[in-house]
Amino acid sequence: MCGHSVIFAGHRPYYSLYPGQLQELSGQTHPVIVDGRNVGEPDAFIDAGFVYKGIGRGDKNGHEIF
């Protein structure tokens, strides 16, 4: 199983990402987001099918990262 990860930085463009569009672009059913700066809204990414991991936020969705 191979997944994709996106690591956020605190740059302004990351604040306006659309999770649904990003999920489509990934080509994955459950792409992984590692949000190192907590710029994304966890529930929006989880609702779009992401495995969301936010540094310091804990595990909001219970998915394992392999």
CHARMM-style PDB file with segment names, atoms N, HN, CA, C and O in Angstrom:
ATOM      1  N   MET     1       0.845  -1.172   0.000  1.00  0.00      PROA
ATOM      2  CA  MET     1       0.000   0.000   0.000  1.00  0.00      PROA
ATOM      3  C   MET     1       0.892   1.238   0.000  1.00  0.00      PROA
ATOM      4  O   MET     1       1.813   1.355   0.809  1.00  0.00      PROA
ATOM      5  N   CYS     2       0.614   2.134  -0.895  1.00  0.00      PROA
ATOM      6  HN  CYS     2      -0.134   2.039  -1.552  1.00  0.00      PROA
ATOM      7  CA  CYS     2       1.412   3.351  -1.004  1.00  0.00      PROA
ATOM      8  C   CYS     2       0.487   4.557  -0.877  1.00  0.00      PROA
ATOM      9  O   CYS     2      -0.544   4.621  -1.547  1.00  0.00      PROA
ATOM     10  N   GLY     3       0.838   5.490  -0.043  1.00  0.00      PROA
ATOM     11  HN  GLY     3       1.675   5.438   0.502  1.00  0.00      PROA
ATOM     12  CA  GLY     3       0.021   6.687   0.135  1.00  0.00      PROA
ATOM     13  C   GLY     3       0.834   7.932  -0.144  1.00  0.00      PROA
ATOM     14  O   GLY     3       2.056   7.879  -0.282  1.00  0.00      PROA
ATOM     15  N   HSD     4       0.158   9.021  -0.222  1.00  0.00      PROA
ATOM     16  HN  HSD     4      -0.835   9.064  -0.110  1.00  0.00      PROA
ATOM     17  CA  HSD     4       0.812  10.302  -0.451  1.00  0.00      PROA
ATOM     18  C   HSD     4       0.651  11.166   0.789  1.00  0.00      PROA
ATOM     19  O   HSD     4      -0.355  11.074   1.492  1.00  0.00      PROA
ATOM     20  N   SER     5       1.627  11.990   1.050  1.00  0.00      PROA
ATOM     21  HN  SER     5       2.445  12.064   0.479  1.00  0.00      PROA
ATOM     22  CA  SER     5       1.570  12.896   2.187  1.00  0.00      PROA
ATOM     23  C   SER     5       1.798  14.321   1.712  1.00  0.00      PROA
ATOM     24  O   SER     5       2.549  14.567   0.768  1.00  0.00      PROA
ATOM     25  N   VAL     6       1.157  15.225   2.365  1.00  0.00      PROA
ATOM     26  HN  VAL     6       0.548  15.025   3.133  1.00  0.00      PROA
ATOM     27  CA  VAL     6       1.383  16.643   2.144  1.00  0.00      PROA
ATOM     28  C   VAL     6       1.766  17.228   3.486  1.00  0.00      PROA
ATOM     29  O   VAL     6       1.061  17.034   4.477  1.00  0.00      PROA
ATOM     30  N   ILE     7       2.857  17.931   3.523  1.00  0.00      PROA
ATOM     31  HN  ILE     7       3.429  18.089   2.719  1.00  0.00      PROA
ATOM     32  CA  ILE     7       3.271  18.563   4.766  1.00  0.00      PROA
ATOM     33  C   ILE     7       3.099  20.059   4.595  1.00  0.00      PROA
ATOM     34  O   ILE     7       3.748  20.670   3.746  1.00  0.00      PROA
ATOM     35  N   PHE     8       2.234  20.647   5.391  1.00  0.00      PROA
ATOM     36  HN  PHE     8       1.706  20.151   6.080  1.00  0.00      PROA
ATOM     37  CA  PHE     8       1.956  22.073   5.318  1.00  0.00      PROA
ATOM     38  C   PHE     8       3.055  22.895   5.969  1.00  0.00      PROA
ATOM     39  O   PHE     8       3.647  22.486   6.968  1.00  0.00      PROA
ATOM     40  N   ALA     9       3.309  24.018   5.410  1.00  0.00      PROA
ATOM     41  HN  ALA     9       2.828  24.351   4.599  1.00  0.00      PROA
ATOM     42  CA  ALA     9       4.137  25.045   6.036  1.00  0.00      PROA
ATOM     43  C   ALA     9       3.201  26.212   6.345  1.00  0.00      PROA
ATOM     44  O   ALA     9       2.046  26.208   5.919  1.00  0.00      PROA
ATOM     45  N   GLY    10       3.678  27.187   7.066  1.00  0.00      PROA
ATOM     46  HN  GLY    10       4.616  27.190   7.412  1.00  0.00      PROA
ATOM     47  CA  GLY    10       2.828  28.295   7.467  1.00  0.00      PROA
ATOM     48  C   GLY    10       2.671  29.373   6.407  1.00  0.00      PROA
ATOM     49  O   GLY    10       2.450  30.535   6.747  1.00  0.00      PROA
ATOM     50  N   HSD    11       2.778  29.019   5.139  1.00  0.00      PROA
ATOM     51  HN  HSD    11       2.958  28.075   4.863  1.00  0.00      PROA
ATOM     52  CA  HSD    11       2.666  30.006   4.069  1.00  0.00      PROA
ATOM     53  C   HSD    11       1.205  30.317   3.765  1.00  0.00      PROA
ATOM     54  O   HSD    11       0.347  29.435   3.812  1.00  0.00      PROA
ATOM     55  N   ARG    12       0.941  31.560   3.460  1.00  0.00      PROA
ATOM     56  HN  ARG    12       1.638  32.276   3.422  1.00  0.00      PROA
ATOM     57  CA  ARG    12      -0.417  32.040   3.232  1.00  0.00      PROA
ATOM     58  C   ARG    12      -1.244  31.199   2.243  1.00  0.00      PROA
ATOM     59  O   ARG    12      -2.421  30.964   2.519  1.00  0.00      PROA
ATOM     60  N   PRO    13      -0.693  30.730   1.100  1.00  0.00      PROA
ATOM     61  CA  PRO    13      -1.509  29.961   0.150  1.00  0.00      PROA
ATOM     62  C   PRO    13      -2.112  28.689   0.732  1.00  0.00      PROA
ATOM     63  O   PRO    13      -3.151  28.230   0.256  1.00  0.00      PROA
ATOM     64  N   TYR    14      -1.487  28.112   1.746  1.00  0.00      PROA
ATOM     65  HN  TYR    14      -0.644  28.485   2.134  1.00  0.00      PROA
ATOM     66  CA  TYR    14      -2.027  26.890   2.329  1.00  0.00      PROA
ATOM     67  C   TYR    14      -3.339  27.116   3.076  1.00  0.00      PROA
ATOM     68  O   TYR    14      -4.110  26.175   3.262  1.00  0.00      PROA
ATOM     69  N   TYR    15      -3.599  28.334   3.501  1.00  0.00      PROA
ATOM     70  HN  TYR    15      -2.973  29.099   3.350  1.00  0.00      PROA
ATOM     71  CA  TYR    15      -4.820  28.625   4.246  1.00  0.00      PROA
ATOM     72  C   TYR    15      -6.063  28.573   3.363  1.00  0.00      PROA
ATOM     73  O   TYR    15      -7.179  28.481   3.874  1.00  0.00      PROA
ATOM     74  N   SER    16      -5.883  28.631   2.048  1.00  0.00      PROA
ATOM     75  HN  SER    16      -4.976  28.706   1.633  1.00  0.00      PROA
ATOM     76  CA  SER    16      -7.047  28.656   1.156  1.00  0.00      PROA
ATOM     77  C   SER    16      -7.173  27.388   0.318  1.00  0.00      PROA
ATOM     78  O   SER    16      -7.806  27.413  -0.738  1.00  0.00      PROA
ATOM     79  N   LEU    17      -6.585  26.281   0.766  1.00  0.00      PROA
ATOM     80  HN  LEU    17      -6.072  26.261   1.624  1.00  0.00      PROA
ATOM     81  CA  LEU    17      -6.731  25.027   0.041  1.00  0.00      PROA
ATOM     82  C   LEU    17      -8.152  24.495   0.166  1.00  0.00      PROA
ATOM     83  O   LEU    17      -8.801  24.658   1.199  1.00  0.00      PROA
ATOM     84  N   TYR    18      -8.621  23.863  -0.893  1.00  0.00      PROA
ATOM     85  HN  TYR    18      -8.094  23.731  -1.732  1.00  0.00      PROA
ATOM     86  CA  TYR    18      -9.937  23.222  -0.889  1.00  0.00      PROA
ATOM     87  C   TYR    18      -9.718  21.713  -0.777  1.00  0.00      PROA
ATOM     88  O   TYR    18      -9.237  21.091  -1.724  1.00  0.00      PROA
ATOM     89  N   PRO    19     -10.065  21.116   0.367  1.00  0.00      PROA
ATOM     90  CA  PRO    19      -9.782  19.704   0.581  1.00  0.00      PROA
ATOM     91  C   PRO    19     -10.329  18.788  -0.512  1.00  0.00      PROA
ATOM     92  O   PRO    19      -9.640  17.853  -0.921  1.00  0.00      PROA
ATOM     93  N   GLY    20     -11.545  19.030  -0.993  1.00  0.00      PROA
ATOM     94  HN  GLY    20     -12.105  19.789  -0.661  1.00  0.00      PROA
ATOM     95  CA  GLY    20     -12.121  18.174  -2.033  1.00  0.00      PROA
ATOM     96  C   GLY    20     -11.303  18.191  -3.311  1.00  0.00      PROA
ATOM     97  O   GLY    20     -11.073  17.147  -3.919  1.00  0.00      PROA
ATOM     98  N   GLN    21     -10.866  19.369  -3.717  1.00  0.00      PROA
ATOM     99  HN  GLN    21     -11.053  20.218  -3.223  1.00  0.00      PROA
ATOM    100  CA  GLN    21     -10.046  19.482  -4.925  1.00  0.00      PROA
ATOM    101  C   GLN    21      -8.686  18.825  -4.724  1.00  0.00      PROA
ATOM    102  O   GLN    21      -8.178  18.152  -5.621  1.00  0.00      PROA
ATOM    103  N   LEU    22      -8.107  19.018  -3.563  1.00  0.00      PROA
ATOM    104  HN  LEU    22      -8.520  19.565  -2.835  1.00  0.00      PROA
ATOM    105  CA  LEU    22      -6.803  18.430  -3.269  1.00  0.00      PROA
ATOM    106  C   LEU    22      -6.887  16.903  -3.262  1.00  0.00      PROA
ATOM    107  O   LEU    22      -5.972  16.225  -3.730  1.00  0.00      PROA
ATOM    108  N   GLN    23      -7.982  16.367  -2.733  1.00  0.00      PROA
ATOM    109  HN  GLN    23      -8.726  16.918  -2.353  1.00  0.00      PROA
ATOM    110  CA  GLN    23      -8.177  14.919  -2.715  1.00  0.00      PROA
ATOM    111  C   GLN    23      -8.285  14.384  -4.135  1.00  0.00      PROA
ATOM    112  O   GLN    23      -7.690  13.351  -4.444  1.00  0.00      PROA
ATOM    113  N   GLU    24      -9.019  15.051  -4.996  1.00  0.00      PROA
ATOM    114  HN  GLU    24      -9.502  15.889  -4.745  1.00  0.00      PROA
ATOM    115  CA  GLU    24      -9.140  14.624  -6.394  1.00  0.00      PROA
ATOM    116  C   GLU    24      -7.783  14.636  -7.083  1.00  0.00      PROA
ATOM    117  O   GLU    24      -7.451  13.699  -7.808  1.00  0.00      PROA
ATOM    118  N   LEU    25      -7.000  15.680  -6.866  1.00  0.00      PROA
ATOM    119  HN  LEU    25      -7.270  16.441  -6.276  1.00  0.00      PROA
ATOM    120  CA  LEU    25      -5.687  15.789  -7.486  1.00  0.00      PROA
ATOM    121  C   LEU    25      -4.731  14.697  -7.017  1.00  0.00      PROA
ATOM    122  O   LEU    25      -3.832  14.295  -7.755  1.00  0.00      PROA
ATOM    123  N   SER    26      -4.926  14.220  -5.794  1.00  0.00      PROA
ATOM    124  HN  SER    26      -5.657  14.547  -5.194  1.00  0.00      PROA
ATOM    125  CA  SER    26      -4.021  13.208  -5.246  1.00  0.00      PROA
ATOM    126  C   SER    26      -4.191  11.863  -5.940  1.00  0.00      PROA
ATOM    127  O   SER    26      -3.243  11.082  -6.014  1.00  0.00      PROA
ATOM    128  N   GLY    27      -5.390  11.583  -6.450  1.00  0.00      PROA
ATOM    129  HN  GLY    27      -6.160  12.218  -6.390  1.00  0.00      PROA
ATOM    130  CA  GLY    27      -5.646  10.294  -7.073  1.00  0.00      PROA
ATOM    131  C   GLY    27      -5.783   9.160  -6.076  1.00  0.00      PROA
ATOM    132  O   GLY    27      -5.831   7.996  -6.474  1.00  0.00      PROA
ATOM    133  N   GLN    28      -5.845   9.470  -4.801  1.00  0.00      PROA
ATOM    134  HN  GLN    28      -5.805  10.415  -4.478  1.00  0.00      PROA
ATOM    135  CA  GLN    28      -5.940   8.476  -3.735  1.00  0.00      PROA
ATOM    136  C   GLN    28      -7.315   8.536  -3.078  1.00  0.00      PROA
ATOM    137  O   GLN    28      -7.926   9.603  -3.005  1.00  0.00      PROA
ATOM    138  N   THR    29      -7.795   7.404  -2.605  1.00  0.00      PROA
ATOM    139  HN  THR    29      -7.299   6.538  -2.664  1.00  0.00      PROA
ATOM    140  CA  THR    29      -9.056   7.377  -1.879  1.00  0.00      PROA
ATOM    141  C   THR    29      -8.902   8.043  -0.521  1.00  0.00      PROA
ATOM    142  O   THR    29      -9.753   8.834  -0.112  1.00  0.00      PROA
ATOM    143  N   HSD    30      -7.825   7.728   0.172  1.00  0.00      PROA
ATOM    144  HN  HSD    30      -7.134   7.086  -0.161  1.00  0.00      PROA
ATOM    145  CA  HSD    30      -7.562   8.279   1.502  1.00  0.00      PROA
ATOM    146  C   HSD    30      -6.140   8.821   1.565  1.00  0.00      PROA
ATOM    147  O   HSD    30      -5.283   8.214   2.208  1.00  0.00      PROA
ATOM    148  N   PRO    31      -5.867   9.956   0.909  1.00  0.00      PROA
ATOM    149  CA  PRO    31      -4.528  10.530   1.001  1.00  0.00      PROA
ATOM    150  C   PRO    31      -4.253  10.998   2.431  1.00  0.00      PROA
ATOM    151  O   PRO    31      -5.174  11.233   3.213  1.00  0.00      PROA
ATOM    152  N   VAL    32      -3.004  11.124   2.742  1.00  0.00      PROA
ATOM    153  HN  VAL    32      -2.255  10.934   2.107  1.00  0.00      PROA
ATOM    154  CA  VAL    32      -2.582  11.519   4.089  1.00  0.00      PROA
ATOM    155  C   VAL    32      -2.165  12.981   4.082  1.00  0.00      PROA
ATOM    156  O   VAL    32      -1.410  13.424   3.216  1.00  0.00      PROA
ATOM    157  N   ILE    33      -2.667  13.718   5.059  1.00  0.00      PROA
ATOM    158  HN  ILE    33      -3.280  13.358   5.762  1.00  0.00      PROA
ATOM    159  CA  ILE    33      -2.243  15.096   5.279  1.00  0.00      PROA
ATOM    160  C   ILE    33      -1.543  15.145   6.636  1.00  0.00      PROA
ATOM    161  O   ILE    33      -2.120  14.752   7.650  1.00  0.00      PROA
ATOM    162  N   VAL    34      -0.326  15.618   6.652  1.00  0.00      PROA
ATOM    163  HN  VAL    34       0.142  15.938   5.828  1.00  0.00      PROA
ATOM    164  CA  VAL    34       0.380  15.894   7.901  1.00  0.00      PROA
ATOM    165  C   VAL    34       0.490  17.401   7.979  1.00  0.00      PROA
ATOM    166  O   VAL    34       1.271  18.017   7.254  1.00  0.00      PROA
ATOM    167  N   ASP    35      -0.291  17.986   8.858  1.00  0.00      PROA
ATOM    168  HN  ASP    35      -0.925  17.486   9.447  1.00  0.00      PROA
ATOM    169  CA  ASP    35      -0.381  19.440   8.983  1.00  0.00      PROA
ATOM    170  C   ASP    35       0.526  19.890  10.115  1.00  0.00      PROA
ATOM    171  O   ASP    35       0.128  19.907  11.280  1.00  0.00      PROA
ATOM    172  N   GLY    36       1.732  20.249   9.763  1.00  0.00      PROA
ATOM    173  HN  GLY    36       2.056  20.236   8.817  1.00  0.00      PROA
ATOM    174  CA  GLY    36       2.727  20.613  10.764  1.00  0.00      PROA
ATOM    175  C   GLY    36       2.549  21.998  11.355  1.00  0.00      PROA
ATOM    176  O   GLY    36       3.179  22.328  12.359  1.00  0.00      PROA
ATOM    177  N   ARG    37       1.694  22.820  10.741  1.00  0.00      PROA
ATOM    178  HN  ARG    37       1.183  22.552   9.925  1.00  0.00      PROA
ATOM    179  CA  ARG    37       1.492  24.186  11.223  1.00  0.00      PROA
ATOM    180  C   ARG    37       0.045  24.466  11.615  1.00  0.00      PROA
ATOM    181  O   ARG    37      -0.294  25.597  11.964  1.00  0.00      PROA
ATOM    182  N   ASN    38      -0.809  23.447  11.561  1.00  0.00      PROA
ATOM    183  HN  ASN    38      -0.533  22.528  11.277  1.00  0.00      PROA
ATOM    184  CA  ASN    38      -2.226  23.586  11.925  1.00  0.00      PROA
ATOM    185  C   ASN    38      -2.919  24.698  11.147  1.00  0.00      PROA
ATOM    186  O   ASN    38      -3.647  25.513  11.715  1.00  0.00      PROA
ATOM    187  N   VAL    39      -2.680  24.718   9.838  1.00  0.00      PROA
ATOM    188  HN  VAL    39      -2.089  24.056   9.377  1.00  0.00      PROA
ATOM    189  CA  VAL    39      -3.332  25.719   8.999  1.00  0.00      PROA
ATOM    190  C   VAL    39      -4.601  25.182   8.351  1.00  0.00      PROA
ATOM    191  O   VAL    39      -5.419  25.958   7.857  1.00  0.00      PROA
ATOM    192  N   GLY    40      -4.775  23.868   8.346  1.00  0.00      PROA
ATOM    193  HN  GLY    40      -4.111  23.237   8.747  1.00  0.00      PROA
ATOM    194  CA  GLY    40      -5.973  23.271   7.746  1.00  0.00      PROA
ATOM    195  C   GLY    40      -7.052  23.036   8.783  1.00  0.00      PROA
ATOM    196  O   GLY    40      -6.772  22.915   9.976  1.00  0.00      PROA
ATOM    197  N   GLU    41      -8.292  22.971   8.314  1.00  0.00      PROA
ATOM    198  HN  GLU    41      -8.520  23.069   7.345  1.00  0.00      PROA
ATOM    199  CA  GLU    41      -9.420  22.641   9.187  1.00  0.00      PROA
ATOM    200  C   GLU    41      -9.563  21.115   9.190  1.00  0.00      PROA
ATOM    201  O   GLU    41      -9.958  20.542   8.174  1.00  0.00      PROA
ATOM    202  N   PRO    42      -9.250  20.444  10.303  1.00  0.00      PROA
ATOM    203  CA  PRO    42      -9.235  18.983  10.315  1.00  0.00      PROA
ATOM    204  C   PRO    42     -10.518  18.344   9.800  1.00  0.00      PROA
ATOM    205  O   PRO    42     -10.457  17.422   8.987  1.00  0.00      PROA
ATOM    206  N   ASP    43     -11.668  18.809  10.249  1.00  0.00      PROA
ATOM    207  HN  ASP    43     -11.718  19.558  10.909  1.00  0.00      PROA
ATOM    208  CA  ASP    43     -12.926  18.179   9.845  1.00  0.00      PROA
ATOM    209  C   ASP    43     -13.173  18.296   8.345  1.00  0.00      PROA
ATOM    210  O   ASP    43     -13.734  17.378   7.747  1.00  0.00      PROA
ATOM    211  N   ALA    44     -12.771  19.392   7.730  1.00  0.00      PROA
ATOM    212  HN  ALA    44     -12.315  20.137   8.217  1.00  0.00      PROA
ATOM    213  CA  ALA    44     -12.946  19.557   6.285  1.00  0.00      PROA
ATOM    214  C   ALA    44     -12.113  18.530   5.521  1.00  0.00      PROA
ATOM    215  O   ALA    44     -12.579  17.972   4.528  1.00  0.00      PROA
ATOM    216  N   PHE    45     -10.885  18.275   5.976  1.00  0.00      PROA
ATOM    217  HN  PHE    45     -10.506  18.728   6.783  1.00  0.00      PROA
ATOM    218  CA  PHE    45     -10.044  17.284   5.314  1.00  0.00      PROA
ATOM    219  C   PHE    45     -10.543  15.871   5.569  1.00  0.00      PROA
ATOM    220  O   PHE    45     -10.541  15.044   4.657  1.00  0.00      PROA
ATOM    221  N   ILE    46     -10.965  15.584   6.778  1.00  0.00      PROA
ATOM    222  HN  ILE    46     -10.967  16.256   7.518  1.00  0.00      PROA
ATOM    223  CA  ILE    46     -11.509  14.261   7.103  1.00  0.00      PROA
ATOM    224  C   ILE    46     -12.766  14.001   6.281  1.00  0.00      PROA
ATOM    225  O   ILE    46     -12.937  12.906   5.745  1.00  0.00      PROA
ATOM    226  N   ASP    47     -13.643  14.990   6.175  1.00  0.00      PROA
ATOM    227  HN  ASP    47     -13.504  15.879   6.610  1.00  0.00      PROA
ATOM    228  CA  ASP    47     -14.870  14.838   5.381  1.00  0.00      PROA
ATOM    229  C   ASP    47     -14.573  14.605   3.902  1.00  0.00      PROA
ATOM    230  O   ASP    47     -15.368  13.981   3.199  1.00  0.00      PROA
ATOM    231  N   ALA    48     -13.429  15.106   3.428  1.00  0.00      PROA
ATOM    232  HN  ALA    48     -12.784  15.613   3.999  1.00  0.00      PROA
ATOM    233  CA  ALA    48     -13.036  14.912   2.026  1.00  0.00      PROA
ATOM    234  C   ALA    48     -12.306  13.582   1.817  1.00  0.00      PROA
ATOM    235  O   ALA    48     -11.885  13.283   0.699  1.00  0.00      PROA
ATOM    236  N   GLY    49     -12.150  12.781   2.874  1.00  0.00      PROA
ATOM    237  HN  GLY    49     -12.491  13.023   3.782  1.00  0.00      PROA
ATOM    238  CA  GLY    49     -11.550  11.454   2.747  1.00  0.00      PROA
ATOM    239  C   GLY    49     -10.102  11.349   3.158  1.00  0.00      PROA
ATOM    240  O   GLY    49      -9.498  10.287   3.012  1.00  0.00      PROA
ATOM    241  N   PHE    50      -9.526  12.424   3.668  1.00  0.00      PROA
ATOM    242  HN  PHE    50     -10.017  13.287   3.786  1.00  0.00      PROA
ATOM    243  CA  PHE    50      -8.125  12.403   4.061  1.00  0.00      PROA
ATOM    244  C   PHE    50      -7.927  11.686   5.390  1.00  0.00      PROA
ATOM    245  O   PHE    50      -8.819  11.652   6.238  1.00  0.00      PROA
ATOM    246  N   VAL    51      -6.754  11.122   5.550  1.00  0.00      PROA
ATOM    247  HN  VAL    51      -6.029  11.149   4.861  1.00  0.00      PROA
ATOM    248  CA  VAL    51      -6.243  10.736   6.859  1.00  0.00      PROA
ATOM    249  C   VAL    51      -5.516  11.979   7.340  1.00  0.00      PROA
ATOM    250  O   VAL    51      -4.475  12.337   6.790  1.00  0.00      PROA
ATOM    251  N   TYR    52      -6.046  12.638   8.354  1.00  0.00      PROA
ATOM    252  HN  TYR    52      -6.892  12.346   8.801  1.00  0.00      PROA
ATOM    253  CA  TYR    52      -5.522  13.921   8.818  1.00  0.00      PROA
ATOM    254  C   TYR    52      -4.723  13.729  10.094  1.00  0.00      PROA
ATOM    255  O   TYR    52      -5.210  13.144  11.061  1.00  0.00      PROA
ATOM    256  N   LYS    53      -3.505  14.221  10.089  1.00  0.00      PROA
ATOM    257  HN  LYS    53      -3.110  14.697   9.303  1.00  0.00      PROA
ATOM    258  CA  LYS    53      -2.663  14.239  11.284  1.00  0.00      PROA
ATOM    259  C   LYS    53      -2.162  15.659  11.479  1.00  0.00      PROA
ATOM    260  O   LYS    53      -1.386  16.168  10.670  1.00  0.00      PROA
ATOM    261  N   GLY    54      -2.602  16.292  12.542  1.00  0.00      PROA
ATOM    262  HN  GLY    54      -3.232  15.879  13.200  1.00  0.00      PROA
ATOM    263  CA  GLY    54      -2.163  17.645  12.867  1.00  0.00      PROA
ATOM    264  C   GLY    54      -1.228  17.613  14.052  1.00  0.00      PROA
ATOM    265  O   GLY    54      -1.567  17.056  15.096  1.00  0.00      PROA
ATOM    266  N   ILE    55      -0.066  18.196  13.909  1.00  0.00      PROA
ATOM    267  HN  ILE    55       0.210  18.648  13.061  1.00  0.00      PROA
ATOM    268  CA  ILE    55       0.903  18.212  14.994  1.00  0.00      PROA
ATOM    269  C   ILE    55       0.304  18.948  16.191  1.00  0.00      PROA
ATOM    270  O   ILE    55      -0.102  20.105  16.077  1.00  0.00      PROA
ATOM    271  N   GLY    56       0.254  18.282  17.319  1.00  0.00      PROA
ATOM    272  HN  GLY    56       0.585  17.342  17.411  1.00  0.00      PROA
ATOM    273  CA  GLY    56      -0.287  18.872  18.535  1.00  0.00      PROA
ATOM    274  C   GLY    56      -1.798  18.802  18.655  1.00  0.00      PROA
ATOM    275  O   GLY    56      -2.347  19.203  19.681  1.00  0.00      PROA
ATOM    276  N   ARG    57      -2.488  18.303  17.633  1.00  0.00      PROA
ATOM    277  HN  ARG    57      -2.041  17.977  16.799  1.00  0.00      PROA
ATOM    278  CA  ARG    57      -3.956  18.207  17.679  1.00  0.00      PROA
ATOM    279  C   ARG    57      -4.441  16.817  18.044  1.00  0.00      PROA
ATOM    280  O   ARG    57      -5.621  16.633  18.342  1.00  0.00      PROA
ATOM    281  N   GLY    58      -3.570  15.858  18.025  1.00  0.00      PROA
ATOM    282  HN  GLY    58      -2.612  16.007  17.783  1.00  0.00      PROA
ATOM    283  CA  GLY    58      -3.990  14.495  18.297  1.00  0.00      PROA
ATOM    284  C   GLY    58      -4.631  13.873  17.070  1.00  0.00      PROA
ATOM    285  O   GLY    58      -4.642  14.471  15.994  1.00  0.00      PROA
ATOM    286  N   ASP    59      -5.158  12.688  17.232  1.00  0.00      PROA
ATOM    287  HN  ASP    59      -5.149  12.202  18.106  1.00  0.00      PROA
ATOM    288  CA  ASP    59      -5.752  11.930  16.140  1.00  0.00      PROA
ATOM    289  C   ASP    59      -7.258  12.148  16.149  1.00  0.00      PROA
ATOM    290  O   ASP    59      -7.961  11.633  17.018  1.00  0.00      PROA
ATOM    291  N   LYS    60      -7.745  12.903  15.192  1.00  0.00      PROA
ATOM    292  HN  LYS    60      -7.173  13.322  14.486  1.00  0.00      PROA
ATOM    293  CA  LYS    60      -9.172  13.209  15.129  1.00  0.00      PROA
ATOM    294  C   LYS    60      -9.975  12.149  14.389  1.00  0.00      PROA
ATOM    295  O   LYS    60     -11.191  12.077  14.566  1.00  0.00      PROA
ATOM    296  N   ASN    61      -9.328  11.319  13.560  1.00  0.00      PROA
ATOM    297  HN  ASN    61      -8.341  11.378  13.416  1.00  0.00      PROA
ATOM    298  CA  ASN    61     -10.103  10.410  12.737  1.00  0.00      PROA
ATOM    299  C   ASN    61      -9.808   8.934  12.937  1.00  0.00      PROA
ATOM    300  O   ASN    61     -10.497   8.098  12.352  1.00  0.00      PROA
ATOM    301  N   GLY    62      -8.845   8.590  13.713  1.00  0.00      PROA
ATOM    302  HN  GLY    62      -8.285   9.269  14.188  1.00  0.00      PROA
ATOM    303  CA  GLY    62      -8.596   7.196  14.044  1.00  0.00      PROA
ATOM    304  C   GLY    62      -7.968   6.355  12.951  1.00  0.00      PROA
ATOM    305  O   GLY    62      -7.853   5.142  13.123  1.00  0.00      PROA
ATOM    306  N   HSD    63      -7.553   6.943  11.829  1.00  0.00      PROA
ATOM    307  HN  HSD    63      -7.647   7.928  11.689  1.00  0.00      PROA
ATOM    308  CA  HSD    63      -6.882   6.168  10.784  1.00  0.00      PROA
ATOM    309  C   HSD    63      -5.438   5.897  11.178  1.00  0.00      PROA
ATOM    310  O   HSD    63      -4.798   6.706  11.850  1.00  0.00      PROA
ATOM    311  N   GLU    64      -4.945   4.756  10.751  1.00  0.00      PROA
ATOM    312  HN  GLU    64      -5.465   4.099  10.205  1.00  0.00      PROA
ATOM    313  CA  GLU    64      -3.535   4.443  10.966  1.00  0.00      PROA
ATOM    314  C   GLU    64      -2.744   4.872   9.749  1.00  0.00      PROA
ATOM    315  O   GLU    64      -3.243   4.803   8.626  1.00  0.00      PROA
ATOM    316  N   ILE    65      -1.526   5.312   9.959  1.00  0.00      PROA
ATOM    317  HN  ILE    65      -1.120   5.368  10.871  1.00  0.00      PROA
ATOM    318  CA  ILE    65      -0.611   5.595   8.859  1.00  0.00      PROA
ATOM    319  C   ILE    65       0.343   4.415   8.767  1.00  0.00      PROA
ATOM    320  O   ILE    65       1.024   4.076   9.735  1.00  0.00      PROA
ATOM    321  N   PHE    66       0.385   3.797   7.601  1.00  0.00      PROA
ATOM    322  HN  PHE    66      -0.168   4.072   6.815  1.00  0.00      PROA
ATOM    323  CA  PHE    66       1.230   2.604   7.413  1.00  0.00      PROA
ATOM    324  C   PHE    66       2.586   2.997   6.945  1.00  0.00      PROA
ATOM    325  OT1 PHE    66       3.439   2.135   6.731  1.00  0.00      PROA
TER     326      PHE     66
END
